């Protein structure tokens, strides 16, 4: 979910700015992906608040599932954002050697 939201946000942001023509500069893919990762984590705090108002406690299964999903999404978004920030460095060169080294 978080990865898909990041990709869709980045695509819309990049394409939207490229269609603006001379009104604004096109935002590069890496910067669009970084922004997408930053805002893609959606916290279900409102849903948890409604469940609390309905009388559910933090020991009910649905409450625990929604809370766990929220923590997982936040974790994925943080790791994705931190990873993409490293790609903002203009001097970073990604070649086959770097990919193999990173995979090991």
N, C-alpha and C positions, 0 to 999 in steps of 0.2 A: 504494500500500500504506500509506504513512504517513498520507495524508489520510483513508483509510478507517478505519484504526485510531484516528485522532484522533476522527473523527465517532462511531464506535461507543462508544469510551470515554466521550466527553462525553454521549452519549445515555443510556448505562447509569448514569453518575454522577448526571445530572440527574433521571432518572426514579426511580432508586433512592432518592435523598434526598427526592423528592416523595412517595413511597409510605410513608415512615417516619412521616408525620403529625407528631405533637407530639414525637417523639423527637429530631428534629434539624430544622434549617432547610433548605429547599430550596436547593441550590446553583444560582445562575443559569447560563444557557447559556454566556455569555462566559467565566466562571470555569471551567466544566466543559470547554469547548474548550481553554482555556489549559492546564489540567491534562492533558488528553488529548494535546496537542502535546508536553508535557514528557516523558511516559512512552511515547509511541508509537514512538519510534525504537528498534528492536530490533537490537542488535549481534550479529552471528553469530560472536563470538569463540570460542565453544565449537566451532562447526563448523570454523572455521579451525584450531583446536587439534587436532581429530580428523584433519583433512587433513594437518597436519604430522606427526602420529603415524603416519599411513599412508605417509609417505615423500614426500609432495608438497612441492614447493618453491614459492616465491613467483613462479616463472616459469611454472608450469602454468596452463593456461587457466581451469580451474574455480576455482582459488584466486583468480586475478585478477578473475574475474566476481563472485564472492561478496564480495571485498574492495571492489570498485567499487560494488556495490549497497549495501553498508554505508555507504560514504562519501556516496552520493547520499541515502540515507534520513536520515543525520545532518544533511546540509545542508538538506533540506526541513524537518525537524523544528525546526532552529534558526531558519530564516526564518519558519516558521509561528508558533512561540512568540513571537518578537520582534514580529511583526505583531499577534498577539492581545493582547499585553501593552499595546499602545497603546489597545486598545478597553476596557481596564479603567478608563480615566479617565472619571469620571462627567460631566465637563464637555464631553466630545467629542460633537459633533452631526454626524450623518451625514445629509445631505440631497442632493438631486440635484446641486447645485453642487459639493459636496465629491466626489461620485462622478465627475463629469465632469473636475474638476481632477486627481483622482488617476489617472484613466485616461490623461491626456495626458502 
